[in-house]
Amino acid sequence: MRNKKKNNNPSTEHLTEKILRIFRANEGKDFNYKQIAARLEVTDTKTRNRIIRTLAQLTAKQKLVQVSRGRFQFNGSSDMYEGVIDMTAKGDAYVVVEDLEHDIRIANKNLNKAFHKDRVLVYVFKERKNSSSEGEVVEVVERQKNRFVGVLQLQKSFGFVVMQDPKMYTDIFVSPDHLGEAKDGEMVVVELSEWRKNDDSPRGKIVEVLGQPGEHQTEIHAILAQYGLPEKFPAEVEAFADQLDTSTQPEEIKRRRDMREVLTFTIDPADAKDFDDALSFQVLENGNYEIGIHIADVSYYVQPGTVLDDEAYNRATSIYLVDRVVPMLPEVLSNNACSLRPNEEKYTFSAVFEMTPQGKITNEWFGRTVTYSDARFAYEEAQFIIETEGNTVDASVSLTGKSYDVSDELKIAILELDRLAKKMRVQRMNNGSISFDKVEVKFNLNDANDPEGVFFKTSRDANKLIEEFMLLANKKVSEFISLQKPPKTFVYRCHDEPDPEKLVSLNNLVSKFGYNLRIKNKKSVTKSLNKLLEDVQGKGEQNLIDTLAIRSMAKAYYSTKNIGHYGLAFGHYSHFTSPIRRYPDVMAHRLLQRYLDGKNSVPQEDYEEKCKHSSQMENLATNAERDSIKYMQVKFMQQYENQEFVGVISGVTDFGMFIEIIENRCEGMVRLRDMDGDHFYFDQENYAVIGKRTKAAYQLGDEVVVRVKKANLVKRNIDFELISSSETKFYKHGKII
């Protein structure tokens, strides 16, 4: 039996917001409910009745005015807005409203029971209506979540769950009949039930006991639970996946392009368990190359309307924590049927290009294939071939009519693909692509999942080889769809241009390190950004500047409304190459095949909602992954308490300085209250903390020596004690010298 899932009908999702958007975009015009229904493409009676009720509610709240019987108009003088709460660690908040230039500040006393990321209706105080508007929450329209993670503190006849999340400003009261089997001091998941008008705290019910705080499994499960992310697959989903026929059948092979005889191989991390992409290479009689980018055909197994598809959509992405992967698909698919393992034939979805030895594409083909992987390379193995075999193998020799053993064929294929990838990368950079090769922090874990060491993952030629051909497939699939007439709905990966204010802020920050950005126009921005990222390679401040540069960029997201990809300098871009771990890629495969079959377009609004969901789930997964890294950093640093390290000031706030240790990239804080010899305060303009009496200054980017004071696994933070600075600075005449 199918799972009942949340109704994702776009006409019923966030109806209030959609209706208001229509009125705001047409200020001065009036509409009746039929016209609103038509604009929202609503045809069912149930939703039409909801529109009628919503119009009445908005009129009662003075967001609309009824200008005549049944006809409504936007109330331009209204001070009510709908938006999303963004809490700060201090307990106050901002409401982000889509069509307002500035966010609305909400003091803690005016939150009126709203939590982080809740959708709320907010009243803006008239006397303060300016660029820094302040307001009050008048209604929680929709809770972002109703389950929270915390530690149970038992009293005689009741308990409180003390929140882990610093943005959750209240504990949750639990009555004796809702404690379940939870014991004092255990980490639990509590479900919010109600928040009565005169109660200081909301009431809840414990729905899961996670274990003792500080224990590895408890903390990892808590990270997933905090973001409402799944840990295991429901039994019915596993059962459905297990009964799938994962063998290749002659009848299905006949419907596909048979490429089993073409030299094909995978290049992946050494510890990879699934291989969802492969490359094929052969030399044609005309001297050109045929290069195939072959992607596991997940959409063949994951069919719409099944529990498997429902679960994949709800998850939307695989989650990569420090010690495990929480996959989007059950193992029978992710590690078996859809893994392009060596010496096995598999169903694939392919982008095949004819390319000259100079890298010019002369032909392209997209469609379903069957392939056979001849070999599996780790990145290190492919890198070894690139670095050493170029001296012993003539990569320019034609294979036509000559006999080579597989080993030589594979070497030549890798060397030629590397040469072409480097050409494509140079061209991409010349076109304005930004080179974000950020160093990733990884941990060597023992059998007990304790970190024994830290290492840094960097992108080398073999990684970039795969990256360039995956980018090529993603770009060309997207461009192919854009040429369809009439226009076809598709799933794009979008990345907007950076906010000019953020670029100015970034330039101010990097200037503290002696770097400079040219931000006059788009071309100069990308060129100087790339130079900055190149100049900081190997420097102590590299990770800090890489992070700051990434934060200055807009966030990438999924949408049916293509705006191009700024960071890659592509006018059209989609995600096509990882359907094992990304649901948008599954959608891209389905839509591409639909259009290759000559079928008509799908409703754009349906897929736009699916894109929004995918973007939201990706964001949650990213946050969980960051939290797991932070947890492991704290765990790693516990063994170094009372030891000294050299670090860089990576952030400055009104309560302390963040310090990143250079040798292992672990980050902690020196709190202002713990700094001896003076009373220090935060100087926002100079990104510094300054002593009131001595005028001693510590600025963003300064190198300092710190002692590890405490690594707190439960709170997931590291406290440092400041020992010394490599350079003495002072605050004089408004500047730091």
C-alpha positions, 0 to 999 in steps of 0.5 A, a space after each residue: 500500500 502506498 504511503 499517504 504523503 503530504 499534499 504537494 499541490 502547489 495551489 494549496 501550499 502557502 496559499 496566503 503567500 501566493 494570493 498576497 503576491 498576486 495582489 502586491 504585484 497588481 497594486 491598485 487592481 481588484 480581483 474576485 475569487 474566480 480571477 485569483 483561482 485562474 491565476 493560481 491555476 486552481 480548478 477543484 472546488 475544495 481549493 476554491 473554497 479555501 481561496 474564498 476563506 483566505 480572502 475573507 481572513 486577509 480582509 479581516 487582518 486589513 491586508 486586503 480591502 473589499 472595494 465592492 461585493 466580492 472584489 478585493 484590492 491590496 491594502 497599500 497602507 497595510 503594515 502586515 507582512 508574511 515571512 520566515 523567522 530567522 532567529 539569532 543566538 541572542 534570542 531576538 530575530 528577523 523576519 525575511 519577507 520576499 518582496 521587502 528590501 530589508 528584513 524586519 527586526 523582532 525583539 524577543 518579547 515580540 516573538 509571540 511563540 514563534 520559532 526559528 524558520 516558522 512562517 509568520 504574520 508580522 506587524 511592522 511598527 509605523 513609527 519605526 518604518 524605515 530601513 531597519 523596520 521593527 515589528 511584532 509577530 501576530 500569528 504563526 502561520 506554519 511551524 517549520 518543525 514540531 520536533 526538537 532535540 534536547 536533554 531531559 531534566 527531571 523534577 519530582 513530578 514533571 520534566 523539562 527538555 533543555 534545548 541543544 539548538 542555541 536558536 531555540 530560546 525556550 525549554 519544553 515542559 513535559 508532564 509525567 504521562 508524556 515522559 515515556 521511558 526517558 530517564 533524567 539526563 538522557 538526550 531525547 526527541 520531544 514533540 511540541 503539542 501546545 503552548 497555552 496562552 499563559 504558560 511560560 513554556 510550551 508543552 511536549 511529549 517525548 517521542 524518542 530516547 537518543 541516549 546519553 549525551 556525549 556518546 558517539 551514536 547518541 550525538 550523530 543521531 541527535 544531529 539527524 533528529 535536530 533537522 528532522 532527517 531520516 536514519 533508516 528506511 521504512 520496512 515497506 520501502 526496503 521490501 519494495 526495493 528488495 523485490 525489484 528485478 535488478 538483472 539486465 534483460 534482453 528485451 530492455 537492452 534492445 530498447 537502449 543503445 548498446 555500448 558494452 563493447 566501448 572502453 568504459 571505466 569509473 574514477 572515484 574516491 578509494 573508499 567509495 561504495 557506489 559508482 554512479 558515473 563512468 566515462 567511455 572513450 574510443 577513437 573514431 575512424 575520422 580521428 575524432 574521439 567519442 566520449 560518453 558520460 554514463 550515469 546510473 539509470 536510477 529512474 528506470 527503477 524508481 518509478 513515480 507513484 511508488 513508495 520508493 519514489 515517495 521516500 526518495 522525494 521526501 529525502 531528496 538527497 543523501 547525507 554525508 556525515 563524518 562516519 556514515 552516509 544516510 542514502 537517498 535510496 536503499 542499498 540494493 539500488 545505491 550499492 548494487 543495481 545502480 552502482 557501475 561496478 567493474 566487470 558488470 553490465 548496467 542500465 545507464 543514461 548517457 550523454 555522448 559527445 564526438 569531440 576533436 582532439 582539440 576539444 571541439 564538440 562536433 556531435 552530441 547524443 542523449 539517451 538510455 544505454 547499457 554499458 559494461 565497466 572495464 575497470 575501476 580507478 581510485 583518484 590516486 591511481 588515475 592521478 599516478 597515471 597522469 603524473 607518470 605515464 605521460 612520459 612513457 605512453 604516446 597519448 596522441 597515437 591513433 588507436 584505429 587499426 592498432 592492437 593494444 592491451 586493455 592496460 595501454 588503452 586505459 592509460 591512453 584514455 585517461 591521459 587524453 581525457 585529462 588533456 581535454 579536461 584541462 582545455 575545457 577548464 581553461 576555457 571555462 575560467 576564461 569565460 568567467 567561471 570561479 575556481 572554488 577549490 576549497 580544502 575539505 577537512 577529513 578525519 581518520 577514524 578508528 573502529 570506535 569512530 574516534 578521530 585519530 587524525 585530520 587530513 585535508 582533501 584537495 582537488 587534483 588533476 584526476 578529480 578535475 578530469 571527472 569534474 569537467 566531464 560531469 560539468 559538460 554533461 550537466 551543461 549540455 543536457 540543460 542547453 539541449 532542453 532550452 532549445 526545445 520548441 515549444 519551451 519545456 519545463 525542466 529542473 535547473 541548478 541556478 546560481 545568482 550574481 552576488 549581492 554588491 554589498 556582500 562583495 564590498 564587505 568581502 573586499 573590506 575583509 580581504 584587504 586586512 590581509 593585503 589582498 584586493 578585489 576589483 568589483 567594478 563589473 562582472 568580468 573584473 569580479 570573477 577575474 580578481 576573485 580567481 586571483 585571490 583564491 590562487 594567491 591564498 593557496 598554501 597560506 595560513 589564511 587560505 581556509 578563512 578567505 576561501 570560506 569568506 569568498 563562498 559566503 559572499 556568493 549567492 546560494 545555489 538552488 533548484 528551479 524551473 525558472 532558469 537564470 544561469 549559473 554565475 559561479 560556473 559562468 554557464 547560461 544553462 545548467 542542470 544536475 544530471 550526473 548523480 541520481 543515486 544521491 540527488 532527487 533533482 537528477 532523477 527528475 532531470 532524467 525523467 523529463 529528458 526521456 519524456 522530451 526525447 520521446 516527443 511528449 508534451 511539457 509537464 506543468 511548471 508549477 508542479 515541478 517548481 514546488 518539487 524544486 523548492 522542496 529539494 533545495 530545502 532538503 539540501 540545505 538541511 543536509 548541508 547543515 547536518 553535515 557541518 554539525 557532524 564535522 564540528 562534533 568530530 573536531 571537538 571530539 578530536 581536540 579533547 585529547 589536546 586540552 591544555 596544549 598550545 596551538 597557532 591559529 588565525 582569528 577567523 571571526 569576531 563578534 561582540 562576545 568573542 573571537 573565533 580562532 581556527 587552528 592552522 594545522 588541523 582547521 579546528 575552530 574554537 572561541 576566545 571569549 571576551 570575558 576571559 581575556 585578561 589585562 583589559 576590558 575588550 569590546 567589539 569594533 565592527 568597522 575594523 573587524 576587531 576587538 579592542 582593549 578600552 584602556 590599553 587600546 590593544 587590538 586583535 583583528 580578523 586574520 591575525 595570527 595568535 597562539 591559543 591554549 585549548 581550555 575546554 572541548 565540550 562534546 555536549 555543547 559542541 564547542 571549543 573554548 580557547 585561552 589567548 596566549 599571545 599574538 604574532 604582531 602587536 596592534 593598537 587602535 589609534 585615531 579610528 584605525 588599527 596600526 
